[in-house]
Amino acid sequence: MTVTRRSLLAGFTATLALPAITGRAAAQTPLVVASVLGDDKPETLVWNHIRDLVEAEMPGAFTFNIVPNAALGGEKEVVEGMRLGSIQASLSTLSNLTAWVPECILFDLPFLFRDDAHLAAALRSATAGRLKEQLQREGLIAPAFIDYGARHLLAPRPLLEPGAMNGKRIRVIQSRLHAELWQRLGALPIALPITESYNALSTGHVDAMDLTISAYAGFRLNEVAPHVTLTGHIRAVGAVIFADSFWQELDPQRRDVLQRATEAGAEHFNALVRQDERRSMDVTKAAGAHFHTIADRPAWEAPARELWTLFAEQAGGLERIEEIAGI
């Protein structure tokens, strides 16, 4: 057999490639990803999507250990784990992140966003960019923001008017804004982790709570709170987050690949949420849930809008709130 220069060069190149492939496999970067919901929910599916995008572009570079069903804790516990370095990635609502970056409260203000397009524009603003910088100073990298959908009121019995909230015990996240909102509507807020909500509703420890439709179905809360009032009072804005200690250890190529996969994953997540909202409503309706529209939206909005002024200083000033509202 005649050995040509081309075949010799090809063999030489293949030989050089072997150590590179072996080295790359040996240098896999592990990351533990926490999800508070199940394998079939957008909160977990988005990580499968990000993993697949990364693997397609840089095979073998990362090992994703995706842990669903809040096995690593609720939102607060997961962020604390990320700051300690035991968890590398997750999703979080900005409501939860106000514990570390108070200014995140801006995107949590009630009745601030008109629709999906308005929220998307706000998340591209310079104000949103500043929040990313502040999160990094707290040990969290947020390559992309996400939209969990609107929060609605849910309860064992219909609560269709603001006056119906008088004296009701309502589960809230650990957020002063959420507590203030329901106090202004006459309710008694009780802060509980999401993982305790089902039991609290089933035992009567609380009379109501608020949540997105997707999470409502994901936590099977329709079994204990079959009535949903479609208030849409707060938009559940969130972020895809990584532990800064993990992010800084990545080489520039891996960081770039993960950044782009995360940005694409955020868009995928938003689409999944819209699909899951429709499916969740159908599934819970079939199981006996009732969805109620509100007849007098201004009656709900009036006390809620008072919070714009109350939290203006924490949110960066009333002018900034009005700027976001007017985008």
N, C-alpha and C positions, 0 to 999 in steps of 0.2 A: 504494500500500500504506500502510495506517495504521500509524504507529509508536506503539506503546503504551508506557506507563511501564515495564511489565513487560519488554517486549522490549528496551527501551533499557538497563534495569538488567542484563539477562542478557548483553547485548553488552559492557557495561562490566566485568562480572565476568569474562567470558571473556578480555577483553584484559588484565586484571590477572593472570590465571592464567598467561599465556604466559611472562613473565619468571621467575616462580617455578619453572615446570617447567624452563626453560632453565638457571636458576641451580642447581637441584638436580642436573641432569645434569652440569653443569660441576664440581660439588663432590663428585663421586664419591670415596669413600674406598677406596683400594686396600689389599688385604691378601694377603700370601703365606702360604699354609697348607701346612705340611709333614706328609706322611703317610708312615709307614715301610712300609706295605703297599700292595697293588694296588688298582685301581679297583673290584674286586668285593668287597673286604673291609670290615667295619664301620668300621675306622679311617679309610677314605676316604669311604665312603657317608654317614657321619654329617655330614661337612662339606657334602655335597650337600644334605642335609636342612636343616641350619642355614642355608645359602645361600638355599634356597627359602623358608623361613619368613621370613627377613629381607626378601627381595625382595617377598613377598606383602604385607608390612606397610609397607615403605618402598621402593617401586620405585626402582631406580637409585641408591640411597644408597651401596652398596658394590660393589666389583669383587673377587670372590674368584678368586684364582689358586691352585688346589689342585694341589700337586705330589706325586704318589704314588711308591711303590716306593723309598723311602729315597733319592731322588735328591739330597736336601739333607742327607743324613747320617743316622746313627742317632740314638737318643733323646738322648744326651749332646750330640752336635754340634748338634742342633736347638735344645735349650734354650740352649746357648751363643750360637747365632745370634739367638735371641729376645732375650737380654739385651743383645746388641750392636745390635739393631734391624733386622737384615737379614731376619728372619722375624717375622711378626706373630702367628701362631697355630699350635697343634698339639695333640696329645694326648701325655700322658706318664704312665708308671707312677709311683707314689709311690716305688717302689724307686729309680728314676733320680733323683727329686727330693731324695732324702736327701743328695745331694752338696751341695745348697744349703740345705736345711732338714732337719737331722738328725732332728728329731722326727717326720718322716714315717715313720720306721721302725716306729712303733707299728702302723700298718695293714699292715705287711709281716711281722709276727711269724708264725711257723709254727703251724698248727692253732689259730688264734685264733677264727675264725668258724665257727659251726655250719652256717649255710645262707645263702641269698640274703636272706631277711628280716632275719636278724641283722646282716648287713653293711649293708643299707640303713638300718637303725635307727642303727647306729654312725656312718654318714656324715651323719646329721642331728644328731648330738650337738654339744655346745658344744666338745668337743675337736677335732672336725673343723673347726669354725668358726675356732678359733685357728690351725689349720694354714694356712687361707686368708690370715689376717693376716700370718703369718710368710713365706709365699710372696710376698706383695706387697712386703714389705721387701727381697726378693731380686730384684725387678724382674719378677715374674710374677703375673698376675691369674688366679685359678681360680674362675670363676663356678659350676662344677659338678663334682662327682666322678663317676667312671664305674667300672664293674666289667668287667674284661677276662675274668673267669672264673678258675678255679683253675689253678695250675701243676702239671704232672705230669712224671714222669721219663721220658725217652725215650733210646733207645740202639739200636745195631745188633743187640745180642743181649739176651735177657730179663734183667732185673735185678729179681727179685721179692721179695727179702728184704734187710733192711739190711746183712747180712753180705756180700751180693754187691757192695757198694760198696767194699769194702776194696781200696785200691790203684788204684782206677779214677780216671782223669783226667776231670774233669767241667767243662764250660764253665759259667761263672757270669757274671752281670752284675757290674759294678764296684761291689760292695756287700760290706762286711765281714760283714754278717749272713748273706748267702747263702753266703759262703765258710766262715764258722763252722759253719753248718748242715751242709754236706757234709763238713767235716772231722770233725765229731762222728759222722758216719756212716761214717767211714773213707776217704773219697775225697780226691783231690788237686784242689782247685779251681784253675781257670785262667780269669782274666777276659778275655773277648773281646767285641767288639761283635757284635750279632746278625747283622749282615751278613757276618761271617766264619765263622759257625757251620757252614754247609753244608760248606764246604771243610775245616774242622777235623775234622768227623765223617767225611767221605769219605776223608781221608788218614790217619785214625787219630791225629791230633794230640790229639784228645780221644776218650774212650770213651762219653760220655754228656752230656746237658744237661737242663735242665728248661724247660718253656714251656707256654703255654696251648694247647688243642687247635686253636683258630682260627688262631693264629700258626703252629702246627706245619704245618698244611696250607698256609697262606699263603706260607711260605718253602720249601715242598716238601721239608721235612726227612724226610718219610716215605720218600723215595728213598734216604736214607743212614742213617736210624734208624727201621726199621720196627716196633720194639717200644716200646709206651707202657705204663708202669706207672701206673695211676690212683691216685696217692698223694694228689693234691689238697692238698699240704702247705702251700702259700702261696696266698692269694687275691691275684690281681693287680689291686689297686686302682689307679686312676689319676685323672687330672683333665683337663678341657678347659682349656687355658691360653692366655692372650694375653700379649703383651709389654706391660708396664706403660707403657712410653713411647708405644706405640700407643693403649692404652686411655685414657690421660689426655688425649690430643689430641681425643678424640671429644666432640661436643656431648652434652648430657644426653639428648636424644631418641634419638640413634643408639646411645648406650651402653645405654639402657634396652631398645631393640629387640634389640640383640645379646645382652644379658644374658638376656632371656626366651627368645630363640631357642636360646641355648646350654643353658639349663636343660631345655627341651623336647627338644633334641638329645641330651642325656645320657640321658634316659629312652629315647629311640629307639635309642641306641647299645646300651644294656643288652639291649633286646629283640632287636636285630640279632645281638648276640654269642651269645645263647642259640640263635637260629635257625642261626647260622653254625657253632656247635659241633656241632650235630646233623648239619648238612650236611657239615662237614669230616670228622667221624668216618666217615660213610657213604662219602665220596669216597676217603679214605685206606684204609679197609678194602677197598674194591673194587680198590685199587691194590696190595694186599698187606700193609697195616699190621695189626698185632695189638695189641689193647688188653687188658691184664691187670689184674684186680682184685687187691688185696692181702688175704692171709688174716689177717695179724696186724698190725692197725693200731697197737695200743699199742706194738709193737716199734719202729715208725717214730716215734711221737709222743714216746716217753720222752726220747731225746737232743735232739729238737727243742724240747721244752718248757724245757730248760735255758736256752735263749736268752732266755726271758722275763726271767729273773733277770739274765742277763749284760748285756742291753740296757735294763734297767729305767730307769737314770738317763737315757740318751739319749731314751727314749720318754716321759719325764715322770714316772717313778716306777712301782713295781710296783702301787701302789694304782690308778693310772690304767689300767694294763693290765687289772687285775682288774675294774675298772669297765666297760671296753669288753667284756670277755669275758662279763660278766653282764647286759648289756643285754637 
